[in-house]
């Protein structure tokens, strides 16, 4: 007996939709509100087809449409002056920001989130997060040259962290290593606020000649649309409309595997080389990667940004699953795919380049007159829409914004009541205790799983303050990048906390000897339907935008990730800020450790009794309250200028920023990274404050004895306070009257924590 074939689903055509206006549709299950569905019907003058409903649901999702954040993100544009735009070649609204770094070179960079998929399936969620951000960089015409990964998890010793973290790290490492991209930076942060909702943010940097810049638009009637890369499958369907807008309830995270994409880094590697050859051959008019929302996004955005309409034939899309519906083909988020606009006379050459790289490529449509996006399937029209209504004219919400009633109590709970260690033995023990804490200890267990030096152009990577990569092998011109955010500071004061994140990333780039040039951000928050969350978001956006205006560097792009919460408990507000800087010659970079004996140790900046939101209060007492450290962006600007000038003049031999853990942690890291001790005095009469306060605007530098006077004079001229602390050298860290801390004891404390937590099989 021959088994019968499964029935082929009927095609829901435009004609059928017009003839059956009352047919029920599962729009709520796809994440659309009642009024949004009615608006779609009004736009079309009928009910949408199944395929149209799928397109609108993914493109009007929070992830793609920014419907709750648009009204606030506009503030970035309002605060960006013509002077700030001078070096910006592409900005907000493009796949990634692009800045001119001189000598005919441009750099593109962006940071994005892949939080919810990484909770559901840690390895693939993190891996495809890397793959997606790399394709954004490819779509600008650049060669990806480095990645970084700001990561946040629940408590380090929590069972769910043991499930999620190893998979995330393996996913980031496997995908990036397979692509041959150095991982040059990022963060690993543990806090109960991320329990059940880790943050997996990914940053990529790419380099190109300025004339190679490409943008996403479909212009030129008669030009053809070519889909190239991997086949389209069932993985990732609903990723942006369901996972990215869903709050997880305890225990549900592993039930949504079909919505998580599956990555193949080796396919992406050849796709990178294929794209670069296509660009250099002049065969591409416009290009868009297929990430969130898949073909729905690529076709509607290309058509919307172009000068006409577009016709697409889904029967020409190569599939890796049988029986896929039009809605599934359009919604699939299968990875490693790109969509290009190609002149008819160039198609043969385009396909030949793809064949050379063994990249599957098919013509799936063309640019047409008429201003409509028309898509056919099995010979029937299943989509006929104005593309702007899908891609750019979605709903815009002015959500209620309200400072929550608990904010005053949080700020009033100052850390002054917390018992502080006193006495030499107690302070010495506290230095060791803090060095071993999960948020301050060595990240080598994580970063050793990444290839940080592949391709041979990495000049600095973790544990350096900023990653640095050479762009031009002739001149030595390079870029530095750092990402930062202390979410506890943001919880206490979202405006000031976001500026502190900006200041720290800006300062970290400056410590390397680079000049900060541009910003990309990844704004991770809870539900936008919570007025207090929207207040946090509004204040953070304004803080970053106002801060960038004061520093004179633009926000070139980024990402908003909402609905990061478990049940009704939102994550700590986490606006991760990435800063990119340029250095004329990477040979003049400044290392972050004590690299020579006999150098003078100088602290730039002043120390105040500021412990609100500090790592000491968090780790030792589990406390969050008070006010974050004061932020003075004018002082940060002066400090950065001093650091860049000092690096160029060769006045400093080492430079390390002070942030989490204060001076104590900076001294520990400088000793261990450089492999030598130091003897220093404290810059504040209160030894505890001197060691553990987290005042902003401070950097620990070293200088050769014969250069110290010049350094101090330069600091005075720049208006930067400078305090000589002591001298490098010896087998221990000796701090004031405390008994010296031998380097082996420091190293054991600093390096032992993460291996003890994660160097074992995960149960189950």
N, C-alpha and C positions, 0 to 999 in steps of 0.2 A: 504494500500500500504506500503510495507516494504522499508525503506530507504536503499539505497545502501551504502556499506562500501567505505571509501575513498580508492583510488588506492594506492597500495604499491609502493613506488618509486623503480625504477630499480636500481640494484646494479652495481656500476661502478667498475668492477674487473680489476685486473692486466692484464689479457688476453685481455679484451676489450680496456684498455688503450694502449696496444701495437699495437692493430689493428686499432686505431683511433687517430693517432698522431696529426691531425689538429683540433680536437674538441676544441672549445673555452672554456676557463676556467676563472673564476672570481678571478684571483690571485691578481689583484690590489685592489679589494674590501676587500681582506683579509690582506692587508697591505704589500704585496710583491712588490718589484720593478721589472722592466722588466728583468734586468740582474740577479736578484736572481731567478726568475722563470726559466730563461734559464739555470742557473747553476743546478737547480733541475733536469731538463730534461737531462742535461749532466751526472749527477751522476747516474740516473736511466737508461739512454739509451732509454728513451721513455718519453711520457708525464706522469705526476703523476695521479693516480686515485684521485677521490674526497677526499677519506680518507687520502691519502698521502699528498695531497695539504693542507688539514686542519692541519695535523701534522707539516709539514714544516713551514706553516705560523705562527703557534703559537710558535713553538720552535725557529724559526729564528726571532721572534719579538725582539724589543729592551729589553723588560722586561725579556725574558728568555735567550737570547743569549749574551747580553752585547756587541753587535757588534760594537757599537760606543765607548765603554768605555774600552774594553779589553786591548788595547794598552797602556792605561794610568794606569789601575789597576795593570798591571804587576810590576809597580814601588813599590807596597807594598811588593811583594816578594823580589825584589832586595834590599830593605832596612831592611829586617828582618834577623837578625843575628842568628847564632846558639845559642847564649846565650838567645836571646829573645824567641827562640822556646823551651827552656828547659821544661817549664811547659805547653806547648801547645800540647794537645792530638789530636786535629782536627782543621783544619784551613780553609782558603779560598777555596771554591769549594765544601765543604760539606754543608749539610742542615743548620748547625750552628757551630760556633766555640766552642771548649771544652778546658778548662784549668784545670790543677791539682791544687787543693787548699790545699792539705795535708791531712794526717790521712786517706788516702784511698778514699777521696772524690774528685769528679770532678764536675765542674759547666759548663753548656752550656748556651750561651746567644746569642741573635741576635736581630737586629732591622730592620724592613722592612716598606715599604710604601704601603698604599692603598688609594692614593690620588684621582684619577679620579673616582673610584666607589663611594667614599664618597661625591663627589660633586653631582653626579647623583642621588644617593639615600642615604642620610646621615646615617640613622640608620643601614641599612643592609651593606652599604659600610664599616662603622667603625666596626660593629660587626664581619663581616667576616674577616676583617683585623686582629682582635684579634685572631679569630679562626685559621687563617692560620699560624700566627707566633707561636702559641701554638703547632700546629702539627709539625712544623719544630723542635721544642725542643723535642717533643715526639719521632720523628724519630731518634734521637741520642741515645735513650735508657734511657732518663731521665724522672723524674717526674717534670712537670712544678710547680714552687713554687711562682712565682710572675710575674706581668706584669707592664708595664709603658707606657705612651702615650704622646709623643711629638706632640702637635697640633699647627697649625697655620691657622689663618683666616684673612679675609679682615678687614676693619675698624670695630671696635666694635659696632658702631651705624648704620652700613649699613644694608639695608633690607635683602640682601642675607646672611649676617652673621646671622641674626635672623632666617633665614630658615635653614641654615646648622648646626650651632653650637649646638643647643639643640638636634638635631637628632644624631649628631656624639657622643656627650657626653652620650646620652641615649644608643646608640649602644655599645660603649665601656663598660659602666657600666653594662648593661644587660647581655652581653656575659660573661664578666669577673666574675661578681657576681654569675652568674648561674654555672660557672665552679668551684666556690669556690677558686678563685685565688685573693690574695690581690693586689690591684693597689698601688704601692709604690712610684711612681714618674712620672716625665714627665714635660711638659711645656705647657702653653697656651699663644700664642703670636698673637697680632693683628697688621696688617700693610696693607696699601693699595696695596702693592705688591702682596698680596695673594687674592685679590678680584677676584672672579670667578674661583679660583684654590686653594682651601684650601689644606693644607698638613696634612694628617692623618698618622702618623708613629706609629708603635706599637713595643714594645720590650717585650721579654719574657725571663725569667731566669729559668733554670731547674737544678736539682741536681741529682747525681747518684753516686754509687760506681764506681771506675775507671774500674773495670772488666766488668761493664754492658754497656760499650760504644758499640753502633751499627752504622754501616755505610751503605750507599746506594749502593749495588752492587748485581748483579745476577750471582752467580757462582755455579758450580756443575751440570754437565749435568744430566738431569732427575729430578732435583729439581723442585718443583711446585710453581706456582705463585698464590697467594691467594689475592683477593680483599675483603676487609672487612670494615664495617662501613655503611654509609647511601647508599641508592639507587642513581642511576645516573639519573639526569633529564636534563631539557632544560635550567636551570638557569646558568648564568655565561658564556655562549658560546660567544667567542670573547673577553672575558675580557682582556686578555693580548695582543692580536694582534690588537684590535681596541681601547678599552678605554685607555690602557696604552701607546699607541703611538699616541693619538689624541690630538690636541690642540682644546680647546673648543671655539666656537664663542658665543658671548653673546646670551643668551636665548635658547641655544641648550641643556643644561645640563640635561633636564628631558626627553629627547626623546630616551634614550638608555637603558631603564630599563631591557630588556632581557639580557644584558651583565653584570648585577650586580648579584653576588651570593646571595643566601638566606641561612642564618645560623640557626642551631639548637644546642644551647649550651648544652642541656641535652643529646643529642646523643653524642656530643664530650666528655662530662664528663664520660660516661660509656666507650667510646672508650679509654680514658686515662687509666682507671683502667684495661681494657682488655689488652691493650698493655703492661702495666707493669707486669701483670701476665704472659703473653706470654714470655717476656724477661727473667723473673726470672725462668721460667720453661725451658729455653734453646731451645725454639721452633722456633726461628727466625734466619735465615742465613743472610739475608739482608732486608732492609725495606726502603720505600720511602713514604712520604705523598703525597696526591693529592691536590695540590693547583693550582697555575697558570698553565694553559695548561693541567690540569687534567691527564687522562690516557696517552695522548701523551707524557707528560713529564715523568710520572712514568715508563712507559714501556721502552721508549728509553734511559732514564738515567740509569735505572737498567741494561739494556742489554749492554749499552756502557761501563759502569764501571765494567762489569763482564768479564768472560773469555770464553764466547761462544755466541750463539744466543738465540732467544726466540720465542716461538709460543704462540699466544694469540687468544682465541675464544671469540669474542664479544657477541655471543649468550648466553654466560654464565654470562654476566654482568647483575646484577639485575637493572631493570629500573623502574622509577616512571612516565614515560610518554610513551604513545604508539606511534608507528610509527617512532621512532627515527632512523635516518640514521647512518651509520658507522662513518661518519665525525662528527656528533653531539655527538655520544657516546664518541669519542676520544677527542673532544674539550670541552666537558662539564666541568665546574668548580664547580659542585655541591660539597658542603662542607662535612666535617666529614668523609673522606674516606682515607684509607691507603692501600698500596700494599706491600705484604711480600713475600719473597722467603723462602720456607719451604721444608725440606727434606721429601721425600715420606713417610717414616716411622713415621714422626711426624704430618702428616696432620690430622689424626683422633683426636689426642690430641689437636692440634691447633683449630680445629673446635669445640671441646668440650668446650674449654675455651671461645670461642666466644659465644657459645650457653648459657653458664653460665651467661654471661653479657648481653644476649639478643642482641648481635651484629650480624648483618647479615654478612655471610662470604661465598664466593664461590671460588672454584678453577677455574681460568680462563685461565690457560696456563702452560707452563713448559719451563725450560732452555734446549736448544738443542745445538748440534754441528752446525758448519757452519757459524757462525758470521753474520747471518741475523735476522732481526726482521720481522716475518711473522705474519700477523693478518688476521683472517678469519671472515666472517659475512654471515649469511644465507648459510653456506656451501661453500662460494666462497672466494678466496683470494683477499683481498682488499688492503693489504699493504705488500710489500716485499722490504725492504730497508736495507742498512747498518746502524745500529743504531747510530754509531758515527757521521754520516753525519747529523742526525737529532738533536742529543743532544749536541755535542761538536764541530763539525767542520763546524759550520755555517759561514756566512760571517763575515769578520773582516774589519772594516773601519778605515782608518786614516783620519778622518774628518779634514778639514782646521781649524787651530788654529790661532786666531788673536786677539790681544788686540784691543777692539773697539775704534773708534775715540772719543767717549764721555768720555772715562775713565780719560783722563788728566784733562778735565774740572771739572769732579766730584771731583777729588782729590784736585784741586786748589781751590774749593769752601769751604774754611776752615770755621769753625764755629766762628772764632774770631769776625766776624762782627755782630754776634747776640747779641742783648741787654741782659745783665746779670743783675739780680736783685741785688740791693745793699741796705744796711740799714737793721737794725735788723727786722723790721716788714715785709719787703719784703722777706727776706730770710726765716723767719718763715712761711709765707704764702706759699712759694715755696715748703717747705718740705711737707706741707699738700696737696698741689696741686699734687705733684708727687706721694705721697702715694696713692692717689685716682685715678691715671691714669690707664687705662685699662691694660697696660702691667706690672704694679707694684702692683696693688691691690691684695687683698686676692683671692686665687683660691678656696676658700671653696665652693662656689656655684657649681663648677665643681666636686671637689674631695669628697664632701659630698654625691655625687651620686654613689661613688665607695665604695666597702667594702675594707678598707685598712688593716684590722686586722684579716680577716678570717683565719682559721687554727692555729692561736695563735702563729705564729713564727715571725711576723713582730715586729721589735723593733724600727724602725723609718720609717716614711712616710711623705708625704706632710703635713705641709710646711717645713720639714727638708731639708737641702741642698742635702742629698742623702738618698735614701731608703735603709733600711737594714733589712735583713731576716736571722734568725738563720737556719743553715743547719743541724748541729749535736746537738741534744737535750742533749747529754751526756756531751760533752766538751764545748758547747756554740759557737763553730766555726760558723762563718757566712760570708755573703757577703754584700757588699754595691754597689749600682749602681746609676749613675747619667747620664742624657742626657742634652746636651747644644748646642746652636749655636746662636750667634748674627749675623743674616744674613746681617745687615747693615755693620758690620765690613767686612764681606766677599765681599760685593759689592764694598767697598772702596779699598780693597786689598785682593784678594782671597787667596793668600798664607798665609799672616799674619792672616787674618780673620779666616781661617780654623784652624790655630795653636792656636788662641785665644779660639775657641770652644773646642779644645782638652784640652787646659790648664784649662779652667773653669770646665769641667767635671772631669778632673783629680784632681783639687783642691777641688771640692765639695765632692768627695769620701774621700779625705784626711782629710777634716774637720770633718768627722764622726769618725775618728780614724782608718779607714781601710787603707791598703796598696794597691794602684792601681796596677792592675795585667794585664789587657787586654782591648782591644778596639773593638767595633763593630760600624760601621757607616752606615748612611742612607743618600745618596748623592742625594739631590733633586735639579734639575736644569731645565732650559728651553729646547728648541729644540736643539739637537746635530747638526742639520743642520745649525745652526747659529755659525759662527766662534768665535764670542765674547763669547758665552755661552761655547763653547769648551775650550776657553782660561781660563775662570773662573773655569771650571771643572778640567782641567789639573793642574792649579796652586793650587787648593784646595787639590787634591789628593797628590801632591808633598808636600804641607804644612803638611798634616796629617802624611804622611809616614816619612818625615824628622823629624817631631816632635816626633813621636813614637820612632824612632831610638835614638834620644837624651834622651828621658825619659826611654828607655829600656823596653818598653812594646809593644807587637805585636798587629797588627790588625788581628783578628781571623775570620772576615767575615763581611757581611753587605749586602747592597742593593744599586742599582743605579736606580733612578727614573728620566727619561727624559720626555720631552714634557709637562712640567708643565708651561703652559702659556695660555693666552686667546687671540686669534687672534695672533698678532705679538708681544705682550707684555709678556715677560717672568717674572716669579716670581723672587724675590730676590734669589740669589744663596744661598742655605741652606744645607750645609753639616752637618747634625746632628751627633754629636759624643756621643756615649755611652761608659762610662768607668766602668769597674767592678773591685772591690777591695775585699780583704779578710781581716778579722779580727779574731784573735785567740779566742776571747771571746766577744760576743755581750754585755755582762754586762759592758764592758769597753768603750762602745760607748760614743761619746761626743754629747750632745744635742746642738741645734742650737740657743737657746734663752738664755736670762738672767734668770737663774733658781734659783739664791740665792741673797739675799741682802748682801751688803758689799763686794762683790767681786771686784777686780781691773780689769778695762777694758783696754786691750792692743791691739793696732793695729800693726799687723805684715805686713811689706812691706811699700814701699814709695809711696806717692801721688804726681802726676805731673799734669800739666795743659793739660789734655787729654780729649777732649769732642767730637772729630770726631766720628760720628755714635752713639753718646750717646743717652740714653733714654730722657734726658732733651732736647737735640736739636730736637729729633723726636717729643716728645709729646707737648712741648711748642711752637716750631717754625715750625714744619713740615719740618725740614731741614735734608738733608743727604749730607754730603760732608766732605772733608778733609782726614785725615789719621786716622786709628784706633789706639788705644793705642799700645804702644810698647809691644812686647811679648819677655820674657826672660825665655826660658824653663829650662835653668840651674838653675835659681833662683826659678822657680816653683818646680823643683826637690828637691832643698834644703828645701823649705818651706814644701813640703809634708813629707819629712823625719823628720823634726822638729815636725810636727803635730802628726805623728804616734808615735814618741818616747815620746812626751809629754802626749799623751793619755795613752800609756802603763805605764808611771810613775805616772799617776794621777795628772799631773801638771796643767791641764786645766779643768774648770767646764763647759765651753760652748765654741762654735766655730761656726762662721758664715762667709761665704765667701762674699767678696765685688765684685759685678758685676754690673748689670743693676741698675741705680739709685745711684750708688756710696755709700759713707759712710752714707749719710742721710737715704737712704732706708734700709741699713743694721741695723742701729740703731733703726729705726721704727720697723722693723720686729723682732729684738732681744727683744725689749721691749714687743711687743704684744704677741709673741709666749711664752715668759717666764712669762708674766703677772706682770712685775714690771718695774719701770722706771730706769733712770740713770742720772748722772750728768757728762758731759764730756767736755773737751777742744778740740779745733780743731788742727790737726797735720800739718796745712799748713797756712802760713800768709794770704793767700787770702781765706776768709771764703767760698765764692762761690765755688772755686776750691776744697777746703777741703771737702765740702758737696756733690758735684755732679759730679766731675771728675770720670772717670771709668778706672783708671789705673789698670792694671792686677797685679797678684801676691800679692794680699792683703787679709788678713783674720782678722776678729775681734774675739779676744778670751777673756775669763775671767778666772781669777785665784784667789784662796783664798789668802788673804794678805800674809800669811806665806809662800806661794809658789812662789810669784812674783819674788823674787831674783833668785831662781833656774830657772824659766822660762826665764828670761832675760839673764841669763848666758848661757842657752842652745841655745837661739836664737843667741847670739853672737858667740858661737862656731860653729853654723851651717852657719854663714854668712847671717843671716836674720835680716834686720832692724826691730827694735821694739820700739814702742812709747806708753808710758803710757798715757791714755786719761782721766781716771776718775774712778768712782765707781758706782756700781749698787745699786738700791733701790729707794724707794719713789714712789709717785703717778703720776710722770710726767717725760718726757724726757727734760732735761735741757742741751742745747748745747751752750757753751761759753756764750757770752753776750745776747743771744736771750731769750725772755720771754719763760718760760717753756711751753711745750706742754703737757697738761693733757692726760693721757692714754685714757679716754673715747673719747676725740676729735680725737685722732689718730685712734682709733678703728673704729669710725664712718666713717672717711674718707677712711680707708683701706678696710673695709668690705662692704661698701654700693654700690660700683660701679656695680659689675656683677649682683646682684639681681635686681637693678634698670633697667638694660638693658634687662635681660632675664627672669625675673619672671612674665611673662604674656603670654597669648596665641599668637602664631604666626599667623598673618593675612593670610587668604587663605589656 
